[in-house]
């Protein structure tokens, strides 16, 4: 592909980032037409997917880095802040794990296939309902803001939350009822990964009023049922993508100030205007990068 070739990368929401080390044979995009990204220059790097789903067979950036020997370990890991006023919106460590951002042991689960970061989730349960009781397929994905799942199962969860469906498949929950909502366990590799109501709700200020959005949205794929554990889940659990051992791991994240989001911030990870990247971030040891937060004006 020439330097000036035009190409399209279809994605639900854009992902943008940068790398500290030089790597060759990398696609990059400097343009997006999506509302909310039109007024800022961004650069996109399709870098951490598995080779089997790479567009046109281009080697993913992280695989390229492994092949060139510029990372210490074939692992990368994510921390997402739970505090919208925090200076550090999140951290991506390339080539390792940052143990200051999690507590306890990492719960690893093997990948089921070499495509997406796909693994088996045993079940999803509250104190009185269970969905996917016989196990289901799940993906850990920083490129998805919410937690997506089969529509029929999402409806059961949102019904349990007393949620009201809005056009577009978004659900609202009474902000005054937060203390009465259940915890929700995602059982992975036999271990419950628990979300509190303040983890799975997103508080939004819109035109002077405040509403709470459910973090659970319906998504029906044509070939199979699938759960996508996006930023709401990853915000609670430090997430490790281990390409060397074909597994993904989760551990309870450590947050300096555990508050759930307010105003119009939606938890998203993929967001660094190219012109605003501080030089200090490029010089961070061990390939650790800070990420900003994205203000959505489309809610």
C-alpha positions as CSV (number, residue, x, y, z in Angstrom):
1,X,0.0,0.0,0.0
2,X,1.4,3.4,-1.0
3,X,1.7,6.2,1.5
4,X,-1.2,8.1,0.0
5,X,-3.6,5.2,-0.6
6,X,-7.1,5.7,0.6
7,X,-8.6,3.0,2.8
8,X,-11.5,2.5,5.2
9,X,-11.5,0.8,8.5
10,X,-15.0,0.1,9.8
11,X,-15.4,0.3,13.5
12,X,-18.2,0.9,16.0
13,X,-16.3,3.7,17.7
14,X,-12.9,5.0,16.7
15,X,-9.7,4.1,18.5
16,X,-6.7,6.3,18.6
17,X,-3.4,6.0,20.3
18,X,0.4,6.3,19.8
19,X,3.5,4.2,20.4
20,X,6.8,5.1,22.0
21,X,9.1,2.9,19.9
22,X,9.6,2.9,16.1
23,X,8.1,0.1,14.2
24,X,7.9,-0.4,10.4
25,X,5.1,-1.6,8.2
26,X,2.3,0.1,10.1
27,X,-1.0,1.4,8.8
28,X,-2.2,4.7,10.2
29,X,-5.2,6.9,9.7
30,X,-5.3,10.6,10.2
31,X,-9.0,11.2,9.3
32,X,-12.4,10.4,10.6
33,X,-15.8,11.6,9.6
34,X,-17.6,10.7,12.9
35,X,-19.3,13.5,14.7
36,X,-17.3,14.4,17.8
37,X,-14.0,13.7,16.1
38,X,-14.3,16.1,13.2
39,X,-12.7,19.1,14.9
40,X,-9.6,17.4,16.2
41,X,-6.7,15.8,14.4
42,X,-6.5,12.2,15.4
43,X,-4.3,9.3,14.4
44,X,-5.5,5.7,14.4
45,X,-3.4,2.6,15.0
46,X,-5.1,-0.8,14.4
47,X,-2.4,-2.3,16.6
48,X,-3.4,-4.8,19.2
49,X,-5.8,-7.2,17.3
50,X,-4.9,-10.8,16.6
51,X,-3.4,-11.5,13.2
52,X,-6.3,-13.7,11.9
53,X,-8.7,-10.7,11.9
54,X,-6.2,-8.1,10.6
55,X,-7.5,-6.0,7.7
56,X,-6.0,-7.2,4.4
57,X,-3.5,-9.3,6.3
58,X,-1.5,-6.4,7.6
59,X,0.6,-7.4,10.6
60,X,-0.9,-5.8,13.7
61,X,1.4,-3.3,15.3
62,X,1.9,-5.2,18.5
63,X,2.8,-8.4,16.7
64,X,5.2,-6.4,14.6
65,X,6.8,-5.0,17.8
66,X,7.1,-8.6,19.1
67,X,8.7,-9.8,15.9
68,X,11.2,-6.9,16.0
69,X,12.1,-7.6,19.6
70,X,11.2,-4.2,21.0
71,X,9.0,-5.3,23.8
72,X,10.1,-7.3,26.8
73,X,7.1,-9.6,26.9
74,X,4.2,-10.4,24.4
75,X,1.7,-8.8,26.9
76,X,-0.1,-5.5,27.1
77,X,-2.5,-4.3,29.8
78,X,-5.0,-1.6,30.4
79,X,-6.0,0.5,33.4
80,X,-9.0,2.8,33.1
81,X,-9.6,5.5,35.7
82,X,-13.0,5.7,37.4
83,X,-12.6,9.4,38.2
84,X,-13.4,11.9,35.4
85,X,-11.5,14.6,37.2
86,X,-8.3,12.6,37.5
87,X,-5.3,13.8,35.6
88,X,-4.6,10.2,34.4
89,X,-7.5,9.0,32.5
90,X,-6.0,5.6,32.0
91,X,-2.8,3.7,31.3
92,X,-1.7,1.3,28.6
93,X,1.4,-0.7,29.3
94,X,3.0,-2.3,26.4
95,X,5.2,-5.3,27.1
96,X,4.2,-5.9,30.7
97,X,1.8,-5.4,33.6
98,X,1.7,-2.5,36.0
99,X,1.0,-3.9,39.5
100,X,0.3,-0.6,41.1
101,X,-3.1,-0.5,39.3
102,X,-4.6,-3.7,40.6
103,X,-4.9,-5.7,43.8
104,X,-5.1,-9.5,44.3
105,X,-4.4,-12.2,41.8
106,X,-5.0,-11.9,38.1
107,X,-7.8,-14.3,37.0
108,X,-6.6,-15.7,33.6
109,X,-8.8,-17.5,31.2
110,X,-7.6,-19.1,27.9
111,X,-8.8,-17.9,24.6
112,X,-11.2,-20.1,22.7
113,X,-9.9,-19.3,19.2
114,X,-7.3,-17.1,17.4
115,X,-9.6,-14.4,16.3
116,X,-10.9,-11.8,18.7
117,X,-9.9,-11.9,22.4
118,X,-12.6,-14.5,22.8
119,X,-13.1,-16.7,25.9
120,X,-15.8,-18.6,27.8
121,X,-17.8,-16.8,30.5
122,X,-19.4,-19.3,32.8
123,X,-22.5,-17.2,33.6
124,X,-23.8,-13.8,34.6
125,X,-25.9,-13.6,37.7
126,X,-27.5,-11.4,40.3
127,X,-29.1,-12.6,43.6
128,X,-32.2,-13.6,41.8
129,X,-31.6,-14.0,38.0
130,X,-29.0,-15.8,35.9
131,X,-28.3,-15.3,32.2
132,X,-26.2,-17.6,30.0
133,X,-26.4,-20.3,32.8
134,X,-24.7,-22.9,30.6
135,X,-21.8,-20.6,29.6
136,X,-21.4,-18.1,26.8
137,X,-18.8,-16.5,24.6
138,X,-17.3,-13.2,25.6
139,X,-14.8,-10.7,24.3
140,X,-12.7,-8.2,26.3
141,X,-12.7,-5.0,24.2
142,X,-11.4,-1.6,25.0
143,X,-13.1,-0.4,21.8
144,X,-16.6,-0.9,23.2
145,X,-17.8,1.7,25.7
146,X,-20.6,-0.4,27.4
147,X,-21.3,-4.0,28.0
148,X,-23.1,-5.6,25.1
149,X,-24.9,-8.9,24.9
150,X,-27.7,-10.8,23.2
151,X,-30.8,-8.6,23.3
152,X,-33.0,-11.1,25.1
153,X,-30.5,-11.5,27.9
154,X,-29.9,-7.8,28.1
155,X,-33.6,-7.2,28.5
156,X,-33.7,-9.6,31.5
157,X,-30.9,-7.7,33.2
158,X,-32.4,-4.3,32.5
159,X,-35.8,-5.5,33.6
160,X,-34.2,-6.5,36.9
161,X,-32.8,-3.0,37.2
162,X,-36.2,-1.4,36.6
163,X,-34.7,0.3,33.5
164,X,-36.7,2.1,30.8
165,X,-35.8,1.6,27.2
166,X,-35.1,4.6,25.0
167,X,-35.0,4.7,21.2
168,X,-31.7,3.3,20.0
169,X,-31.6,0.5,22.6
170,X,-30.3,2.6,25.4
171,X,-31.8,2.1,28.9
172,X,-32.2,4.6,31.7
173,X,-32.4,3.8,35.4
174,X,-33.7,6.1,38.2
175,X,-30.6,7.7,39.8
176,X,-32.4,7.8,43.1
177,X,-32.7,4.0,43.1
178,X,-29.0,3.2,42.9
179,X,-28.7,2.0,46.5
180,X,-31.4,-0.6,45.8
181,X,-29.9,-2.1,42.7
182,X,-28.1,-5.5,42.7
183,X,-24.5,-6.3,42.3
184,X,-23.9,-8.3,39.1
185,X,-21.4,-11.2,39.0
186,X,-19.6,-12.1,35.7
187,X,-18.3,-15.6,36.5
188,X,-15.1,-16.2,34.6
189,X,-12.9,-19.3,35.1
190,X,-15.1,-20.1,38.1
191,X,-14.5,-16.8,39.8
192,X,-17.1,-14.0,40.2
193,X,-16.0,-10.6,38.9
194,X,-18.5,-8.3,40.6
195,X,-19.8,-5.0,39.3
196,X,-21.5,-2.7,41.8
197,X,-24.4,-0.3,40.6
198,X,-21.9,2.6,40.5
199,X,-19.7,0.5,38.2
200,X,-22.4,-0.4,35.6
201,X,-24.4,2.9,35.6
202,X,-23.3,6.0,33.8
203,X,-24.6,9.3,35.2
204,X,-25.3,11.9,32.4
205,X,-26.1,15.6,32.8
206,X,-28.1,16.7,29.8
207,X,-29.7,20.2,29.5
208,X,-29.6,20.8,33.2
209,X,-31.1,17.5,34.3
210,X,-29.4,14.3,35.4
211,X,-30.2,10.8,34.2
212,X,-28.5,7.4,34.8
213,X,-27.8,5.1,31.8
214,X,-27.6,1.4,32.1
215,X,-24.3,0.1,31.0
216,X,-26.0,-2.9,29.4
217,X,-27.0,-2.7,25.7
218,X,-28.3,-5.3,23.3
219,X,-26.3,-6.6,20.4
220,X,-27.4,-9.5,18.2
221,X,-24.7,-10.9,15.9
222,X,-25.8,-13.0,12.9
223,X,-23.6,-16.1,13.5
224,X,-23.5,-16.6,17.3
225,X,-24.5,-15.1,20.6
226,X,-21.7,-13.0,22.1
227,X,-21.0,-10.8,25.1
228,X,-18.6,-7.9,24.7
229,X,-17.1,-6.7,28.0
230,X,-16.2,-3.1,27.2
231,X,-14.9,-0.1,29.1
232,X,-17.4,-0.3,31.9
233,X,-16.1,-3.8,32.8
234,X,-12.5,-3.0,32.1
235,X,-12.8,0.1,34.2
236,X,-13.5,-2.1,37.2
237,X,-11.0,-4.8,36.4
238,X,-7.4,-4.2,35.3
239,X,-7.2,-6.2,32.1
240,X,-4.2,-8.1,30.7
241,X,-3.9,-9.3,27.1
242,X,-1.4,-12.1,27.0
243,X,-0.6,-12.8,23.3
244,X,2.2,-15.2,24.3
245,X,0.0,-17.6,26.2
246,X,-3.2,-16.9,24.3
247,X,-5.1,-15.8,27.4
248,X,-6.7,-12.7,28.9
249,X,-6.7,-11.8,32.6
250,X,-8.6,-9.7,35.0
251,X,-7.8,-8.3,38.4
252,X,-9.7,-5.7,40.6
253,X,-8.4,-2.3,39.6
254,X,-7.1,0.1,42.2
255,X,-8.5,3.6,41.8
256,X,-7.3,6.5,43.9
257,X,-10.8,8.0,44.0
258,X,-13.6,5.5,43.2
259,X,-16.4,7.6,41.9
260,X,-18.6,6.9,39.0
261,X,-18.8,9.2,36.0
262,X,-20.9,12.3,36.0
263,X,-21.8,15.0,33.4
264,X,-21.6,13.8,29.8
265,X,-18.6,11.5,30.0
266,X,-19.0,8.0,28.7
267,X,-16.2,5.5,29.5
268,X,-14.1,5.3,26.4
269,X,-10.4,4.6,25.9
270,X,-9.3,5.5,22.3
271,X,-8.7,9.1,22.3
272,X,-5.6,11.2,22.1
273,X,-5.6,14.2,19.8
274,X,-2.3,14.0,18.0
275,X,-1.3,17.6,18.5
276,X,-1.9,17.4,22.3
277,X,0.3,14.5,23.1
278,X,2.8,15.8,25.6
279,X,6.5,15.1,25.0
280,X,6.8,13.7,28.5
281,X,4.3,11.0,27.7
282,X,6.4,9.8,24.8
283,X,9.3,9.4,27.2
284,X,7.4,7.4,29.8
285,X,9.4,4.3,30.8
286,X,8.3,0.8,29.8
287,X,5.9,2.0,27.2
288,X,3.3,3.4,29.6
289,X,0.9,5.9,28.0
290,X,-1.7,8.1,29.6
291,X,-5.0,8.5,27.8
292,X,-7.5,11.3,27.9
293,X,-11.2,11.1,28.3
294,X,-13.7,11.7,25.5
295,X,-16.6,14.0,25.9
296,X,-19.6,12.7,24.0
297,X,-22.1,15.3,22.7
298,X,-24.2,12.7,21.0
299,X,-25.9,11.1,24.1
